[in-house]
């Protein structure tokens, strides 16, 4: 953007003018990044992980103006990145590519790879889909551990600009926040509905399962068996051998009960020495 002003003090004819140039591109980019950071932080706090990944992918592809597609991989907890957003590409190919690209070099740094440098079995299907370059950005948590990755599959073999790097870094951070939040929520749900010792459903969850099973009986002509399993003289085990041995007894009983039920049956712990079995 340019503005110009006459300088009559220099020459009354107005032949001399002061021209000021302002770079509005940088200002617009900074504003865009700020708005996206705020909006995506809200998404990370309020949306489930699948919806968050979808929205981030749409954001990336909109900023690339149709020149690229976005892939997103999420760690499965065993240092393996699995694709959750593949933009219509073969999930198996995307998974191999994401793991290969993100597994090479420093896992905390972004990297750009030309498709021609990939193994032929991966490069060929990508070239067939008009993908020539990959920009991969790790989604790092607060401890700088990789929780996922945002990958731009670009149709031009070029490097990202500084502004694109900033944007993709922000979006990868948002993905990491969403992954952390999902893990925390899953842990809270697990602890709220499962016995911490045996990992079986607790009283709250087993009662809910029983109500669902009984409601199913009203709709279908099926049968249902409910068994209450009580460990006799369990208190004497704790008093004689200590709580550690008592815990081992409980986990052993839980394992044996799980071993004899069928798929679709439920075993839960409803009190200190009682288990409930729902068999359909």
SEMI-541899 format. One record per residue (C-alpha): x, y, z; residue in one letter; residue number from 1. Coordinates in pm, 1 decimal. Layout:
! SEMI-541899
rec X=X; Y=Y; Z=Z; res=A; n=NUM
...
***
This chain:
! SEMI-541899
rec X=0.0; Y=0.0; Z=0.0; res=X; n=1
rec X=142.9; Y=341.6; Z=-96.5; res=X; n=2
rec X=42.1; Y=696.4; Z=6.0; res=X; n=3
rec X=187.3; Y=1020.8; Z=-130.3; res=X; n=4
rec X=178.1; Y=1378.5; Z=2.1; res=X; n=5
rec X=289.5; Y=1704.5; Z=-171.0; res=X; n=6
rec X=582.6; Y=1890.7; Z=-12.8; res=X; n=7
rec X=506.1; Y=2263.9; Z=-77.7; res=X; n=8
rec X=783.8; Y=2366.7; Z=157.0; res=X; n=9
rec X=1033.5; Y=2217.2; Z=-85.8; res=X; n=10
rec X=876.3; Y=2353.1; Z=-404.2; res=X; n=11
rec X=540.2; Y=2535.1; Z=-438.8; res=X; n=12
rec X=459.5; Y=2365.6; Z=-769.1; res=X; n=13
rec X=401.7; Y=2032.8; Z=-587.6; res=X; n=14
rec X=656.8; Y=1859.3; Z=-805.2; res=X; n=15
rec X=812.4; Y=1707.5; Z=-494.5; res=X; n=16
rec X=607.2; Y=1452.2; Z=-303.5; res=X; n=17
rec X=662.7; Y=1226.4; Z=-3.9; res=X; n=18
rec X=568.7; Y=863.3; Z=-81.7; res=X; n=19
rec X=523.0; Y=611.2; Z=199.3; res=X; n=20
rec X=507.8; Y=236.7; Z=134.9; res=X; n=21
rec X=348.0; Y=-1.5; Z=389.9; res=X; n=22
rec X=376.1; Y=-379.9; Z=370.2; res=X; n=23
rec X=20.0; Y=-491.4; Z=437.2; res=X; n=24
rec X=100.4; Y=-855.8; Z=355.0; res=X; n=25
rec X=297.8; Y=-904.6; Z=674.4; res=X; n=26
rec X=29.1; Y=-731.3; Z=880.8; res=X; n=27
rec X=-244.4; Y=-942.1; Z=724.1; res=X; n=28
rec X=-44.5; Y=-1259.9; Z=779.5; res=X; n=29
rec X=21.2; Y=-1175.6; Z=1144.0; res=X; n=30
rec X=-345.6; Y=-1101.1; Z=1199.3; res=X; n=31
rec X=-441.0; Y=-1425.3; Z=1027.3; res=X; n=32
rec X=-205.2; Y=-1626.1; Z=1245.9; res=X; n=33
rec X=-332.1; Y=-1458.4; Z=1561.7; res=X; n=34
rec X=-694.0; Y=-1528.0; Z=1470.9; res=X; n=35
rec X=-619.5; Y=-1886.2; Z=1379.3; res=X; n=36
rec X=-422.0; Y=-1945.8; Z=1695.9; res=X; n=37
rec X=-709.0; Y=-1818.9; Z=1908.9; res=X; n=38
rec X=-974.7; Y=-2008.6; Z=1715.8; res=X; n=39
rec X=-781.9; Y=-2333.9; Z=1705.7; res=X; n=40
rec X=-697.4; Y=-2312.1; Z=2075.6; res=X; n=41
rec X=-1071.4; Y=-2300.4; Z=2138.5; res=X; n=42
rec X=-1116.2; Y=-2602.2; Z=1914.4; res=X; n=43
rec X=-850.2; Y=-2792.2; Z=2106.8; res=X; n=44
rec X=-1032.9; Y=-2723.4; Z=2431.8; res=X; n=45
rec X=-1381.9; Y=-2801.7; Z=2312.9; res=X; n=46
rec X=-1382.2; Y=-3049.7; Z=2023.4; res=X; n=47
rec X=-1314.0; Y=-3418.2; Z=2007.1; res=X; n=48
rec X=-985.0; Y=-3515.5; Z=1845.9; res=X; n=49
rec X=-1135.5; Y=-3637.1; Z=1518.9; res=X; n=50
rec X=-1324.5; Y=-3311.9; Z=1461.3; res=X; n=51
rec X=-1019.1; Y=-3108.1; Z=1556.0; res=X; n=52
rec X=-798.1; Y=-3293.1; Z=1306.9; res=X; n=53
rec X=-1059.6; Y=-3244.7; Z=1034.0; res=X; n=54
rec X=-1083.5; Y=-2870.4; Z=1101.1; res=X; n=55
rec X=-705.6; Y=-2827.8; Z=1105.7; res=X; n=56
rec X=-673.7; Y=-3015.0; Z=775.9; res=X; n=57
rec X=-938.6; Y=-2790.4; Z=620.0; res=X; n=58
rec X=-754.2; Y=-2484.1; Z=753.2; res=X; n=59
rec X=-426.1; Y=-2600.0; Z=597.5; res=X; n=60
rec X=-581.5; Y=-2679.4; Z=260.5; res=X; n=61
rec X=-762.7; Y=-2345.2; Z=251.9; res=X; n=62
rec X=-438.0; Y=-2159.3; Z=313.6; res=X; n=63
rec X=-264.2; Y=-2363.2; Z=41.0; res=X; n=64
rec X=-532.8; Y=-2244.7; Z=-204.7; res=X; n=65
rec X=-589.2; Y=-2583.9; Z=-362.4; res=X; n=66
rec X=-219.0; Y=-2651.5; Z=-423.1; res=X; n=67
rec X=-183.5; Y=-2912.0; Z=-148.0; res=X; n=68
rec X=-367.7; Y=-3162.2; Z=68.0; res=X; n=69
rec X=-319.6; Y=-3215.5; Z=439.7; res=X; n=70
rec X=-242.4; Y=-3541.8; Z=618.0; res=X; n=71
rec X=-245.7; Y=-3576.6; Z=995.5; res=X; n=72
rec X=-90.6; Y=-3861.2; Z=1192.1; res=X; n=73
rec X=-142.2; Y=-3933.8; Z=1561.1; res=X; n=74
rec X=81.2; Y=-4140.3; Z=1789.0; res=X; n=75
rec X=-71.4; Y=-4470.8; Z=1896.4; res=X; n=76
rec X=116.5; Y=-4460.5; Z=2227.2; res=X; n=77
rec X=386.9; Y=-4701.1; Z=2108.4; res=X; n=78
rec X=605.7; Y=-4453.2; Z=1918.5; res=X; n=79
rec X=414.2; Y=-4526.4; Z=1598.4; res=X; n=80
rec X=232.4; Y=-4260.0; Z=1396.8; res=X; n=81
rec X=-97.7; Y=-4369.5; Z=1247.4; res=X; n=82
rec X=-285.7; Y=-4159.3; Z=987.7; res=X; n=83
rec X=-622.2; Y=-4015.6; Z=1091.3; res=X; n=84
rec X=-660.4; Y=-3766.8; Z=802.1; res=X; n=85
rec X=-548.0; Y=-3887.6; Z=458.6; res=X; n=86
rec X=-724.5; Y=-3641.6; Z=223.0; res=X; n=87
rec X=-849.9; Y=-3922.8; Z=2.6; res=X; n=88
rec X=-510.3; Y=-4088.2; Z=-43.8; res=X; n=89
rec X=-441.7; Y=-4455.1; Z=28.2; res=X; n=90
rec X=-421.9; Y=-4476.6; Z=411.8; res=X; n=91
rec X=-156.0; Y=-4747.8; Z=393.4; res=X; n=92
rec X=66.3; Y=-4534.7; Z=169.0; res=X; n=93
rec X=5.2; Y=-4226.1; Z=383.9; res=X; n=94
rec X=91.8; Y=-4421.2; Z=697.8; res=X; n=95
rec X=417.8; Y=-4549.5; Z=550.8; res=X; n=96
rec X=514.0; Y=-4204.9; Z=422.6; res=X; n=97
rec X=433.7; Y=-4023.3; Z=748.4; res=X; n=98
rec X=625.6; Y=-4275.5; Z=957.2; res=X; n=99
rec X=921.3; Y=-4268.3; Z=717.4; res=X; n=100
rec X=942.5; Y=-3890.6; Z=692.6; res=X; n=101
rec X=885.8; Y=-3822.9; Z=1062.7; res=X; n=102
rec X=1112.2; Y=-4108.5; Z=1167.8; res=X; n=103
rec X=1417.6; Y=-3968.1; Z=993.0; res=X; n=104
rec X=1634.4; Y=-3708.1; Z=1163.6; res=X; n=105
rec X=1540.8; Y=-3501.2; Z=1465.6; res=X; n=106
rec X=1180.7; Y=-3591.2; Z=1566.4; res=X; n=107
rec X=1127.8; Y=-3240.1; Z=1707.2; res=X; n=108
rec X=1212.9; Y=-3056.6; Z=1383.3; res=X; n=109
rec X=1011.1; Y=-2988.8; Z=1070.9; res=X; n=110
rec X=1138.8; Y=-3138.6; Z=749.8; res=X; n=111
rec X=1070.0; Y=-3105.3; Z=378.4; res=X; n=112
rec X=1114.6; Y=-3404.2; Z=149.0; res=X; n=113
rec X=1084.1; Y=-3427.7; Z=-226.9; res=X; n=114
rec X=880.3; Y=-3726.0; Z=-339.7; res=X; n=115
rec X=1153.4; Y=-3823.1; Z=-585.0; res=X; n=116
rec X=1379.4; Y=-3897.6; Z=-286.9; res=X; n=117
rec X=1137.4; Y=-4149.9; Z=-137.1; res=X; n=118
rec X=1155.2; Y=-4524.8; Z=-209.0; res=X; n=119
rec X=996.4; Y=-4609.5; Z=-547.3; res=X; n=120
rec X=709.5; Y=-4808.4; Z=-394.5; res=X; n=121
rec X=602.2; Y=-4494.5; Z=-206.3; res=X; n=122
rec X=701.2; Y=-4232.6; Z=-463.8; res=X; n=123
rec X=503.7; Y=-4382.6; Z=-752.5; res=X; n=124
rec X=153.5; Y=-4364.4; Z=-597.6; res=X; n=125
rec X=228.3; Y=-4013.8; Z=-471.8; res=X; n=126
rec X=339.9; Y=-3889.9; Z=-812.3; res=X; n=127
rec X=27.5; Y=-4049.9; Z=-960.2; res=X; n=128
rec X=-170.5; Y=-3828.5; Z=-720.6; res=X; n=129
rec X=30.6; Y=-3520.3; Z=-830.8; res=X; n=130
rec X=220.2; Y=-3499.9; Z=-499.3; res=X; n=131
rec X=575.9; Y=-3374.3; Z=-551.8; res=X; n=132
rec X=682.7; Y=-3249.7; Z=-207.3; res=X; n=133
rec X=603.0; Y=-3320.7; Z=157.7; res=X; n=134
rec X=625.4; Y=-3064.5; Z=437.4; res=X; n=135
rec X=614.1; Y=-3245.3; Z=770.5; res=X; n=136
rec X=568.5; Y=-3067.5; Z=1103.7; res=X; n=137
rec X=579.6; Y=-3257.8; Z=1434.9; res=X; n=138
rec X=300.9; Y=-3205.4; Z=1688.1; res=X; n=139
rec X=500.2; Y=-3166.9; Z=2010.4; res=X; n=140
rec X=358.2; Y=-3169.8; Z=2363.5; res=X; n=141
rec X=479.1; Y=-2962.1; Z=2658.9; res=X; n=142
rec X=763.2; Y=-3208.6; Z=2717.9; res=X; n=143
rec X=877.7; Y=-3176.6; Z=2355.6; res=X; n=144
rec X=761.1; Y=-3530.1; Z=2282.2; res=X; n=145
rec X=610.4; Y=-3603.9; Z=1943.7; res=X; n=146
rec X=237.7; Y=-3679.3; Z=1972.2; res=X; n=147
rec X=154.4; Y=-3656.9; Z=1603.0; res=X; n=148
rec X=236.4; Y=-3478.3; Z=1279.3; res=X; n=149
rec X=86.4; Y=-3240.7; Z=1024.7; res=X; n=150
rec X=202.1; Y=-3318.3; Z=671.8; res=X; n=151
rec X=136.6; Y=-3104.5; Z=364.7; res=X; n=152
rec X=131.9; Y=-3306.6; Z=42.8; res=X; n=153
rec X=218.3; Y=-3035.9; Z=-210.9; res=X; n=154
rec X=173.5; Y=-3043.4; Z=-587.4; res=X; n=155
rec X=483.6; Y=-2825.4; Z=-639.8; res=X; n=156
rec X=837.1; Y=-2930.0; Z=-547.8; res=X; n=157
rec X=914.2; Y=-2618.1; Z=-347.4; res=X; n=158
rec X=999.4; Y=-2521.2; Z=9.6; res=X; n=159
rec X=747.4; Y=-2351.0; Z=242.5; res=X; n=160
rec X=774.4; Y=-1979.2; Z=300.1; res=X; n=161
rec X=851.0; Y=-1836.9; Z=642.6; res=X; n=162
rec X=485.4; Y=-1747.9; Z=694.2; res=X; n=163
rec X=376.3; Y=-2099.5; Z=596.1; res=X; n=164
rec X=624.5; Y=-2246.1; Z=843.2; res=X; n=165
rec X=482.7; Y=-2027.6; Z=1120.6; res=X; n=166
rec X=127.7; Y=-2125.2; Z=1033.1; res=X; n=167
rec X=197.8; Y=-2497.7; Z=1016.5; res=X; n=168
rec X=392.5; Y=-2485.8; Z=1343.0; res=X; n=169
rec X=89.0; Y=-2326.8; Z=1509.8; res=X; n=170
rec X=-147.8; Y=-2587.0; Z=1367.9; res=X; n=171
rec X=80.5; Y=-2874.8; Z=1470.2; res=X; n=172
rec X=89.7; Y=-2734.2; Z=1824.3; res=X; n=173
rec X=-290.8; Y=-2723.8; Z=1823.6; res=X; n=174
rec X=-301.6; Y=-3089.8; Z=1720.9; res=X; n=175
rec X=-64.0; Y=-3177.7; Z=2006.7; res=X; n=176
rec X=-290.1; Y=-2993.9; Z=2251.9; res=X; n=177
rec X=-590.5; Y=-3183.8; Z=2120.9; res=X; n=178
rec X=-410.3; Y=-3518.3; Z=2153.2; res=X; n=179
rec X=-307.0; Y=-3440.4; Z=2511.0; res=X; n=180
rec X=-659.9; Y=-3336.0; Z=2601.7; res=X; n=181
rec X=-805.5; Y=-3653.2; Z=2446.6; res=X; n=182
rec X=-560.0; Y=-3867.2; Z=2644.8; res=X; n=183
rec X=-650.7; Y=-3690.0; Z=2969.2; res=X; n=184
rec X=-1022.8; Y=-3729.7; Z=2905.0; res=X; n=185
rec X=-978.4; Y=-4097.5; Z=2819.3; res=X; n=186
rec X=-784.4; Y=-4149.5; Z=3142.0; res=X; n=187
rec X=-1051.7; Y=-3974.7; Z=3347.0; res=X; n=188
rec X=-1325.7; Y=-4182.2; Z=3185.4; res=X; n=189
rec X=-1128.3; Y=-4500.5; Z=3247.1; res=X; n=190
rec X=-1081.3; Y=-4419.6; Z=3616.4; res=X; n=191
rec X=-1442.8; Y=-4309.1; Z=3659.7; res=X; n=192
rec X=-1592.2; Y=-4628.7; Z=3516.9; res=X; n=193
rec X=-1334.9; Y=-4898.0; Z=3593.9; res=X; n=194
rec X=-1193.3; Y=-5057.5; Z=3904.8; res=X; n=195
rec X=-831.5; Y=-4935.7; Z=3940.2; res=X; n=196
rec X=-704.6; Y=-5274.0; Z=4064.1; res=X; n=197
rec X=-863.2; Y=-5526.3; Z=3828.0; res=X; n=198
rec X=-940.3; Y=-5282.7; Z=3541.3; res=X; n=199
rec X=-1287.9; Y=-5435.1; Z=3528.4; res=X; n=200
rec X=-1602.0; Y=-5221.4; Z=3498.5; res=X; n=201
rec X=-1696.8; Y=-5079.2; Z=3836.8; res=X; n=202
rec X=-2044.0; Y=-5070.5; Z=3994.0; res=X; n=203
rec X=-2151.7; Y=-4763.8; Z=3792.6; res=X; n=204
rec X=-2058.7; Y=-4914.8; Z=3457.2; res=X; n=205
rec X=-2178.7; Y=-5268.6; Z=3531.1; res=X; n=206
rec X=-2520.4; Y=-5138.2; Z=3640.8; res=X; n=207
rec X=-2544.5; Y=-4941.0; Z=3316.5; res=X; n=208
rec X=-2450.8; Y=-5253.8; Z=3116.8; res=X; n=209
rec X=-2713.8; Y=-5452.3; Z=3307.6; res=X; n=210
rec X=-2983.9; Y=-5193.8; Z=3234.3; res=X; n=211
rec X=-2891.9; Y=-5199.7; Z=2863.1; res=X; n=212
rec X=-2903.3; Y=-5579.4; Z=2858.4; res=X; n=213
rec X=-3245.8; Y=-5584.9; Z=3024.8; res=X; n=214
rec X=-3375.4; Y=-5323.4; Z=2780.7; res=X; n=215
rec X=-3255.5; Y=-5545.3; Z=2497.1; res=X; n=216
rec X=-3461.2; Y=-5832.3; Z=2641.0; res=X; n=217
rec X=-3773.9; Y=-5619.7; Z=2599.1; res=X; n=218
rec X=-3698.9; Y=-5576.3; Z=2228.4; res=X; n=219
rec X=-3564.9; Y=-5920.2; Z=2142.9; res=X; n=220
rec X=-3656.3; Y=-6274.2; Z=2233.8; res=X; n=221
rec X=-3325.8; Y=-6355.2; Z=2397.6; res=X; n=222
rec X=-3203.0; Y=-6474.9; Z=2735.6; res=X; n=223
rec X=-2988.5; Y=-6319.5; Z=3004.3; res=X; n=224
rec X=-2798.5; Y=-6464.0; Z=3299.0; res=X; n=225
rec X=-2667.4; Y=-6258.9; Z=3589.3; res=X; n=226
rec X=-2421.6; Y=-6420.3; Z=3828.9; res=X; n=227
rec X=-2298.1; Y=-6277.9; Z=4157.8; res=X; n=228
rec X=-1956.9; Y=-6414.1; Z=4254.5; res=X; n=229
rec X=-1851.5; Y=-6364.1; Z=4615.6; res=X; n=230
rec X=-1511.5; Y=-6458.1; Z=4763.3; res=X; n=231
rec X=-1571.0; Y=-6629.9; Z=5097.0; res=X; n=232
rec X=-1354.0; Y=-6532.3; Z=5393.0; res=X; n=233
rec X=-1169.6; Y=-6272.1; Z=5187.4; res=X; n=234
rec X=-1123.5; Y=-6049.9; Z=5492.7; res=X; n=235
rec X=-921.0; Y=-6322.1; Z=5660.1; res=X; n=236
rec X=-686.6; Y=-6327.0; Z=5360.0; res=X; n=237
rec X=-613.0; Y=-5957.0; Z=5408.2; res=X; n=238
rec X=-583.7; Y=-5995.5; Z=5786.6; res=X; n=239
rec X=-351.1; Y=-6296.8; Z=5764.6; res=X; n=240
rec X=-137.9; Y=-6230.7; Z=5458.8; res=X; n=241
rec X=-172.8; Y=-5855.3; Z=5408.8; res=X; n=242
rec X=-341.7; Y=-5633.8; Z=5147.2; res=X; n=243
rec X=-82.0; Y=-5708.0; Z=4877.3; res=X; n=244
rec X=-174.0; Y=-6076.7; Z=4878.8; res=X; n=245
rec X=-540.4; Y=-5980.3; Z=4888.5; res=X; n=246
rec X=-492.4; Y=-5767.4; Z=4576.0; res=X; n=247
rec X=-324.4; Y=-6060.0; Z=4401.0; res=X; n=248
rec X=-619.2; Y=-6282.4; Z=4488.1; res=X; n=249
rec X=-863.0; Y=-6027.2; Z=4343.6; res=X; n=250
rec X=-669.0; Y=-5986.3; Z=4018.4; res=X; n=251
rec X=-639.0; Y=-6365.3; Z=3985.1; res=X; n=252
rec X=-1014.1; Y=-6411.6; Z=4032.6; res=X; n=253
rec X=-1083.8; Y=-6132.5; Z=3782.4; res=X; n=254
rec X=-857.6; Y=-6298.0; Z=3525.9; res=X; n=255
rec X=-1021.5; Y=-6637.6; Z=3571.4; res=X; n=256
rec X=-1370.5; Y=-6494.7; Z=3534.2; res=X; n=257
rec X=-1272.5; Y=-6312.5; Z=3214.8; res=X; n=258
rec X=-1125.4; Y=-6633.8; Z=3079.4; res=X; n=259
rec X=-1456.5; Y=-6822.7; Z=3094.7; res=X; n=260
rec X=-1700.3; Y=-6562.5; Z=2956.3; res=X; n=261
rec X=-1783.9; Y=-6519.9; Z=2588.4; res=X; n=262
rec X=-1740.2; Y=-6220.9; Z=2364.5; res=X; n=263
rec X=-2015.4; Y=-5972.5; Z=2451.2; res=X; n=264
rec X=-2045.9; Y=-6086.1; Z=2814.2; res=X; n=265
rec X=-1942.1; Y=-5849.9; Z=3092.9; res=X; n=266
rec X=-1755.4; Y=-5903.5; Z=3417.9; res=X; n=267
rec X=-1741.8; Y=-5623.3; Z=3674.3; res=X; n=268
rec X=-1627.3; Y=-5569.5; Z=4031.2; res=X; n=269
rec X=-1906.7; Y=-5423.8; Z=4242.5; res=X; n=270
rec X=-1752.5; Y=-5431.0; Z=4591.0; res=X; n=271
rec X=-1432.5; Y=-5528.4; Z=4770.2; res=X; n=272
rec X=-1487.9; Y=-5904.9; Z=4728.2; res=X; n=273
rec X=-1783.3; Y=-5930.6; Z=4487.7; res=X; n=274
rec X=-1800.3; Y=-5960.7; Z=4111.6; res=X; n=275
rec X=-2101.4; Y=-5947.4; Z=3880.0; res=X; n=276
rec X=-2118.6; Y=-6139.6; Z=3551.7; res=X; n=277
rec X=-2367.4; Y=-6052.1; Z=3276.4; res=X; n=278
rec X=-2399.1; Y=-6332.0; Z=3021.3; res=X; n=279
rec X=-2614.4; Y=-6289.7; Z=2712.3; res=X; n=280
***
